[in-house]
Amino acid sequence: MADPLRELGRSRWQARVALGLTLWLVPLSCRGQQSASFVHRPDPNTIRYRLLLRENPIDPGEAFRCYGACQPQTTPRGYIDCLAACPGFEITPHEYCAAREVPPVAACFTVRKIPARTEPPVGLIVLEVVGSFLLVIGAQSLCASSKSQCGYGYGYLPPPR
């Protein structure tokens, strides 16, 4: 007949091993999911311009109102400058926007530095020249945040059919 104290000791040891493995494996699986969708390496050629809307740390309501007030801006530079005056607007070097950072979550733009001696590729808008670099933004990114920057609304009429 087996010794009950020995069995109790063995089952405790097995429970501890199982708990230890669980505690070790759960963070690994969480890190794997995060690295797949959220964690990314910094990019020295990018700058993230972001206005959080829904989760604005200062005032979500005022951030939405300010974002709305910026929509009639007629130029990309004017639009970015307007958003920069909104509460909680941030400029983060070496970062870029996540795929989910579009309205109503955020107005987010990844600005890329490219050498000024090259012609910007099609689909990029030059915001400014800084030293020997052009700061450019993708038209698609701009359109995702503001339809007025792409000719929709605010005086734009589609061609008659």
N, C-alpha and C positions, 0 to 999 in steps of 0.2 A: 504494500500500500504506500502511495506517495505521501511525502511529508507536506501537510497543508502550508506550513510556513515557507518551505522552499518553493512551492507552487505560487504562493502569494508574492514572494520576492521575484520570481521569474516573470509573472504577469506584470508586475510594476516595471521591471526592466524593459519588457516588450512595449509597454505603454509609453515609457519615456523615449524609447527609440522611435516609436511611431510618431510621437509628438514632435521630437526633434527633426525627423525627416519632413514632417508636414510644415513646420516653421521654416525650414530651409528651402523647401520647394516652392511654397506660395510666393515669397518675394521674387524668386527667379522667374516664375511665370508672369508676375505683374511687371517686372522689368522688361520682359520680352514683349509684352503687349505695348508698354509705353514706348519702347525703342522703335517699335514698328510704326507708331502713329504720332507720337508727341515729341520724342527726344530727337534732336538733330544736331549736327555739328555746326559750330559757328562758321560763317562765311565772311572772310575779311573784305569781300567786295560788295557786301550788301549793307543796307541801313533800313530798319523797319520803322515806318511812320504809322502809328496806330492810335486810334481813338476807340477805346472800349465803349460800347454802348450799353448793352444789357448788364454787364458787370463792372460798370465804371466805378472806380474806388472813391471818387469825389462826389458825383451827383448824377446818377443814371438819367433822371428826367431832364436835367439841364443839358447833358451830353446829347440826348436825342433831339432836343429843341435846337441846339447849336448845329448839329449835323444837318437838320432840316433847313436851317437858315443859310447854310453854305451851298445848298443845291443850285441856286441860280447863278453861281459864279460862272463866268464865261471862259476862263482859261484854266488849264490844269494847275498852273502855279498859283493862281488866285484861289482855287479850290483848296489846295494843300495849305496855303497860308491861312485861309479862313478856319479850316479844321484845327490848325495849330493853336488858335486862340480859344479853342473849346476846353472845358475843364477835363483834366486827365489825359490830354494828348501827350504822347510820348514818342521820342526818337531814340531808337536803340541801335547803335552800331553793331555790325557783325551778326545781325539777326534777320530773319525774313518771316513773312506772314504764314500762318498755318492755313490749310485749306478751308477750315471751318470759320475763319475770321472774315466773314462777310456780313453785311447788314442782315438782320438786326443784331447780330452779336458784336460786330466791330466794323469800323471803316479802317481798313488796313492796306498799306501799300509797301511793297518791297522795292526800294530804290537801289539800283545797281550802279556801281562805278565802272565806267569803261574808259579806255584811253581816248582823249579828245582828238587824236590824230586819225581815228577811224570813223567811218560813216556809221551812224547807229543803224542797226538792223530794222527792217520794216516791223511795225507794231510797237516800237518804242518811242516814247515822247521825252524830249530833253527838258528837264526841269531847270537846270542851271549848269554852269561850267565852274568847277572849283579846281584851280590850279591846272594841272594837265589832265583832268578827268571830267567827263560828262556824267552828271547824275541823271539817270533815265528811269522811267517808270513804264511798265507795260500798259498799253491801251486797254487790254482786256481787264487788268486789275482796276484801272480807273473806271471802266464801264460797270464793273461788278458793284462798285460803291455808289456811283452816281450816274444815273441815266442821262442827266442834263449835260454831262461831259461828253456824251456820245451822240448828241443830237436828238435825243428823245425828250419830249416835253419842253416847256419853256420856250414856246415860239416855233418849235419844229412841227411842220405839218408833213405827213407822208404824201408821196406823190399820188395824184388821183388815179383810180383804177379804170 
